[in-house]
Amino acid sequence: MSADLVLVERSQQLWRISLNRPQAGNACSTEVVRQLYEAMDDAVRERAPAVVIQGQGRHFCTGFDLADLAQETDDTLLARFVRIELLLQRIARAPGPVLAVAQGRAVGAGADIFAACSVRLATSDASFSFPGARGFGLVLGTRRLAARVGADVALEWVESGRTIGAEEACRRGLATAIIEGPGAVDEIVAGRANPDRLLASALRHAIDARADADDASDLDLLVRSAARPGLRDRIANYLERTTAALRHAQQNFNPRESASTKAD
């Protein structure tokens, strides 16, 4: 497997899978999703005791890559979102522990990848947002998010699309813990890895007996939401709105006032 966009380090204790597009915020391009899926598939097939998913650079994953939206169609976008849902299912159904380590921004599909992992670690500067439903009418990862934080909180986060800081994410259950330094990850891996892989798999099935039905329902809801005509236009409108909002914020930013606020 090409190691350009997803790096894989294997050891007897764990597999460390790193998203390697730091210049693009580790955004989920078609190739990133393909390579990450293959890495997870290899880890499951080769019975990795534990897997760590992390992002190179400032951010964990800034979501669905929209850089080439002009070349996309509704159909190609639908296919890409389906592949992301299948990736989320592969992560969520892995028999051993899958740990996410998030720093910086985890947005959209990036936040969904984080939520799909069985252990979810965040640095203090991490933030999360789920703008897909509010931004362009997409249902992706919502059930898994609700399983982590509860239905009411998940609905509020998804409907508002707002940013959630690390402290709130941990308090609500999206993040398992806030960590600083790589040593904490190794310690948590040592505590969660189960050398009895058959037992680990059986435990997963015991606590998630509806896995197959839930996965089928998630895929159905995603396809129905994404297949509505005008997906590309909805995404383009979302990009225009977010770009305009960012421009407005930059124009109204007063560095002197900000410095004064920090001094106070």
C-alpha positions in Angstrom: 0.0 0.0 0.0 1.3 3.5 -0.8 2.4 5.3 2.3 2.1 8.8 0.9 -1.2 9.9 2.5 -1.6 7.3 5.2 1.4 6.1 7.2 1.3 2.8 9.0 3.7 1.8 11.7 3.4 -1.8 12.9 4.6 -3.3 16.2 3.6 -6.3 18.3 1.8 -3.9 20.7 -0.1 -1.7 18.3 -0.5 -0.3 14.8 -0.1 3.4 14.5 -2.0 4.8 11.5 -1.3 8.5 10.6 -3.2 10.7 8.2 -0.4 12.4 6.3 -1.8 15.4 4.5 -0.9 18.2 7.0 -0.7 20.8 4.3 -4.5 20.2 3.7 -5.5 19.7 7.3 -5.6 15.9 6.6 -8.8 16.4 4.8 -10.6 13.3 3.5 -9.8 13.1 -0.2 -10.8 10.0 -2.1 -7.3 8.6 -1.8 -7.0 9.3 1.9 -10.3 7.4 2.6 -9.2 4.5 0.4 -5.8 4.2 2.1 -7.2 4.5 5.6 -9.8 1.9 4.8 -7.1 -0.5 3.5 -4.9 0.2 6.6 -7.8 -0.7 8.9 -8.6 -3.8 6.8 -5.0 -4.9 7.1 -5.0 -4.3 10.9 -8.2 -6.4 11.4 -7.0 -9.2 9.1 -3.6 -9.4 10.7 -5.2 -9.2 14.2 -3.4 -6.0 15.5 -3.8 -5.9 19.3 -4.7 -2.2 19.1 -4.8 0.6 16.5 -4.1 4.3 17.0 -5.4 6.7 14.4 -3.8 10.2 14.5 -3.2 13.1 12.2 0.1 14.7 11.2 0.6 18.4 11.7 -1.7 20.9 13.4 -5.1 19.2 12.9 -6.5 15.7 13.3 -8.8 15.9 10.2 -10.6 18.9 8.8 -13.3 16.8 7.1 -14.4 16.0 3.6 -12.0 17.4 0.9 -13.9 19.9 -1.2 -10.9 21.3 -3.1 -12.1 19.9 -6.5 -15.8 20.5 -6.0 -16.1 22.0 -9.5 -15.2 18.6 -11.0 -17.7 16.7 -8.9 -21.2 15.7 -9.7 -24.1 14.7 -7.4 -23.3 11.0 -8.2 -19.5 11.2 -7.5 -20.1 13.0 -4.3 -22.7 10.4 -3.2 -20.1 7.6 -3.9 -17.5 9.4 -1.9 -19.8 9.8 1.1 -20.8 6.2 0.9 -17.1 5.2 1.1 -16.7 7.3 4.2 -19.6 5.6 5.9 -18.1 2.2 5.1 -14.8 3.4 6.5 -16.6 4.5 9.7 -18.2 1.1 10.0 -14.9 -0.6 9.5 -13.4 1.4 12.4 -16.4 1.0 14.7 -16.6 -2.8 14.1 -12.9 -3.6 14.6 -12.6 -6.5 17.1 -9.7 -4.8 19.1 -9.5 -1.3 20.5 -9.1 1.6 18.1 -7.9 4.8 19.7 -8.2 8.2 18.1 -5.8 11.0 19.1 -7.1 14.4 18.1 -5.4 17.7 18.1 -6.4 20.9 16.5 -9.6 20.7 14.4 -11.7 17.6 13.8 -14.5 18.6 11.5 -17.3 16.7 9.7 -16.0 13.4 8.5 -12.9 14.0 10.7 -15.1 14.3 13.8 -17.1 11.2 12.6 -13.8 9.2 12.4 -13.0 10.3 15.9 -16.5 9.3 17.2 -16.3 5.9 15.5 -13.2 4.9 17.5 -13.6 2.9 20.8 -11.2 5.1 22.7 -11.2 8.8 21.9 -8.3 11.0 23.2 -8.1 14.7 22.7 -5.4 17.3 23.4 -6.5 20.4 25.2 -6.5 22.4 22.0 -8.7 20.0 20.1 -12.1 21.1 18.8 -14.9 19.2 17.1 -17.9 20.2 14.8 -20.5 18.3 12.8 -21.6 20.7 10.0 -22.8 18.2 7.4 -26.6 18.3 8.3 -26.9 22.0 8.7 -24.5 22.8 5.9 -25.8 20.6 3.1 -28.4 18.2 4.5 -26.3 15.1 5.0 -26.9 12.4 7.6 -23.5 10.9 8.4 -22.4 9.5 11.7 -25.3 10.8 13.7 -26.3 7.5 15.4 -22.7 6.8 16.5 -22.5 10.4 17.9 -25.8 9.9 19.8 -24.4 6.7 21.2 -21.5 8.6 22.6 -23.2 11.8 23.9 -26.9 11.1 24.1 -29.7 11.9 21.6 -30.4 15.4 22.8 -26.8 16.6 22.9 -26.1 15.0 19.5 -29.1 16.6 17.9 -28.1 20.0 19.2 -24.6 19.7 18.0 -25.6 18.4 14.5 -28.4 21.0 14.0 -26.3 23.9 15.1 -23.0 22.8 13.6 -21.2 24.7 16.3 -17.7 24.1 17.5 -17.2 21.9 20.6 -14.1 22.4 22.7 -12.1 19.6 24.2 -13.4 20.1 27.7 -17.0 20.0 26.6 -16.3 17.0 24.4 -14.8 15.1 27.3 -17.6 16.2 29.7 -20.3 15.0 27.3 -18.6 11.7 26.4 -17.4 12.4 22.9 -13.8 12.4 24.1 -12.7 9.6 26.5 -10.0 11.8 28.0 -7.9 14.9 27.5 -4.2 14.0 27.2 -0.9 15.8 26.9 2.2 14.0 25.5 2.6 10.7 23.6 3.4 8.7 26.8 -0.3 8.9 27.9 -1.4 7.2 24.6 1.0 4.3 25.2 -0.2 3.9 28.8 -3.8 3.8 27.7 -3.1 1.3 24.9 -1.4 -1.0 27.4 -4.5 -0.9 29.6 -6.9 -1.6 26.8 -5.2 -4.1 24.5 -6.6 -7.6 25.1 -4.2 -10.5 24.2 -7.2 -12.8 24.0 -8.5 -11.7 20.6 -11.4 -14.2 20.5 -12.6 -12.9 23.8 -12.2 -9.2 22.6 -14.3 -10.0 19.6 -16.9 -11.8 21.6 -17.2 -8.8 24.0 -17.7 -6.4 21.1 -20.5 -8.5 19.8 -22.1 -8.9 23.2 -22.3 -5.1 23.8 -23.4 -4.3 20.2 -25.8 -7.1 19.1 -27.5 -4.8 16.6 -24.3 -3.9 14.7 -25.4 -5.3 11.3 -28.9 -3.7 11.5 -27.5 -0.4 12.7 -24.9 -0.3 9.9 -27.5 -1.0 7.3 -29.8 1.7 8.7 -26.9 4.2 8.8 -26.0 3.5 5.2 -29.7 3.8 4.1 -30.1 7.2 5.9 -26.9 8.5 4.4 -27.9 7.5 0.8 -31.4 8.9 1.1 -30.1 12.3 2.4 -27.2 12.5 -0.1 -29.2 11.3 -3.1 -31.7 14.2 -3.0 -31.1 16.3 -6.2 -28.8 19.2 -5.8 -26.1 17.8 -3.4 -23.3 19.6 -5.2 -25.1 22.9 -5.2 -25.9 22.6 -1.5 -22.3 22.0 -0.8 -21.2 24.9 -3.0 -23.7 27.2 -1.2 -22.3 26.0 2.2 -18.8 26.9 1.1 -19.9 30.3 -0.1 -21.6 31.0 3.3 -18.6 29.8 5.4 -16.2 31.8 3.2 -18.3 34.9 3.6 -18.5 34.5 7.3 -14.8 34.0 7.6 -14.1 37.1 5.5 -16.5 39.1 7.6 -14.8 37.9 10.8 -11.4 38.8 9.5 -12.6 42.3 8.4 -14.0 43.0 11.8 -11.1 41.6 13.8 -9.4 44.3 15.9 -6.0 43.1 17.1 -5.7 46.0 19.6 -9.0 45.1 21.2 -8.0 41.5 21.3 -4.7 42.3 23.0 -6.5 44.5 25.5 -9.0 41.7 26.3 -6.1 39.2 26.9 -4.4 41.8 29.1 -7.5 42.2 31.2 
